Amino acid sequence: MAEYTEFLDRARRFDFVRDPDAAVKAVYGILASRLEECDARQFREKLPEPLTIEKLPSQWSPGRISVDGALTALAEQLHISRAQAGQLLVSLTRFARESVGREVFQHAAKNLPENWAEFFLAS
């Protein structure tokens, strides 16, 4: 399992990220809230502190935020452009998939709408 500092380092790769901790928590909060409860639990359990199930923010109702909505939410929350939000979301999603295991993402994608399933598997 990757250490939390590795997640922060991934966010720091982008010069537009002012607060890596907030960026990481925002992205993974969106991803986790998009999943079905059992998939979200499995995803969160494989993340390091402080991204565990009890501490990861869940600001959006499950199943309600679209990929487009996620980009808008990230852009607004982190005060970055939608293009930058897209870069961050893709990068951190890839890193999570590498860190928690592709099988978690493949299983979760089965329960997602097509645009999210494609995003989870291809980003």
C-alpha positions in Angstrom: 0.0 0.0 0.0 1.2 3.5 -0.9 2.0 5.9 1.9 -0.1 9.1 2.2 3.0 11.2 1.3 3.0 9.4 -2.1 -0.5 10.6 -2.7 0.5 14.2 -1.7 3.5 14.0 -4.0 1.3 13.0 -6.9 -0.8 16.1 -6.3 2.3 18.3 -5.9 3.3 17.5 -9.5 0.8 20.1 -10.6 2.0 23.7 -10.1 -1.6 24.8 -9.8 -2.3 22.7 -6.7 -1.9 25.0 -3.7 -3.0 22.6 -1.0 -2.1 19.0 -1.9 -3.9 17.6 1.1 -7.2 19.3 0.2 -6.7 18.2 -3.5 -6.2 14.6 -2.6 -9.1 14.5 -0.2 -11.4 16.2 -2.6 -10.6 13.9 -5.5 -10.9 10.7 -3.5 -14.0 12.0 -1.7 -15.6 12.4 -5.1 -14.5 9.0 -6.3 -15.7 7.2 -3.1 -19.0 9.0 -3.1 -19.6 7.9 -6.6 -19.3 4.3 -5.7 -21.9 1.9 -4.3 -21.5 1.5 -0.5 -19.7 -1.9 -0.6 -17.4 -0.7 -3.4 -16.7 2.6 -1.6 -15.8 0.7 1.6 -13.4 -1.6 -0.3 -11.8 1.4 -2.0 -11.4 3.4 1.2 -10.1 0.4 3.2 -7.1 0.1 0.9 -6.2 3.8 1.2 -3.7 5.0 3.8 -4.5 7.3 6.8 -6.0 9.9 6.6 -8.1 8.6 3.7 -9.8 5.8 5.6 -13.5 5.2 5.5 -14.1 7.3 8.6 -12.0 10.3 7.5 -12.5 10.6 3.8 -15.0 13.4 3.1 -18.2 12.3 1.4 -19.6 15.6 0.2 -21.7 14.3 -2.6 -24.7 11.9 -2.6 -23.7 8.5 -4.1 -24.7 8.1 -7.7 -25.6 11.7 -8.2 -22.5 13.5 -9.4 -21.5 13.1 -13.1 -18.0 13.2 -14.4 -18.7 16.7 -15.6 -20.1 17.7 -12.2 -17.0 16.3 -10.6 -14.8 18.5 -12.7 -16.9 21.6 -11.8 -16.9 20.7 -8.1 -13.1 20.2 -8.0 -12.5 23.4 -10.0 -14.7 25.4 -7.6 -13.4 23.8 -4.4 -9.8 24.0 -5.3 -10.0 27.3 -7.2 -8.5 25.9 -10.4 -9.8 25.7 -14.0 -11.9 22.8 -15.2 -9.0 21.7 -17.4 -6.7 21.6 -14.4 -9.4 19.7 -12.4 -9.5 17.2 -15.2 -5.8 16.7 -15.1 -5.8 16.3 -11.4 -8.8 13.9 -11.4 -7.2 11.7 -14.1 -3.8 11.6 -12.4 -5.0 10.8 -8.9 -7.5 8.3 -10.2 -4.6 6.5 -12.0 -2.5 6.6 -8.9 -5.4 5.2 -6.8 -5.9 2.4 -9.3 -2.2 1.5 -9.1 -2.2 1.8 -5.3 -5.4 0.0 -4.3 -5.4 -2.5 -7.2 -7.0 -2.6 -10.6 -9.4 -5.3 -9.4 -11.1 -2.9 -7.0 -11.7 -0.5 -9.9 -12.8 -3.2 -12.3 -15.4 -4.5 -9.7 -16.6 -1.0 -8.9 -17.0 -0.1 -12.6 -19.6 -2.8 -13.0 -21.9 -0.8 -10.8 -21.3 2.6 -12.4 -23.0 4.4 -15.3 -21.0 4.0 -18.6 -19.2 7.4 -18.4 -17.9 6.7 -14.9 -17.1 3.1 -15.7 -15.0 4.2 -18.7 -13.3 6.8 -16.6 -12.5 4.4 -13.8 -11.0 1.9 -16.2 -9.3 4.2 -18.8 -8.1 7.2 -16.9 
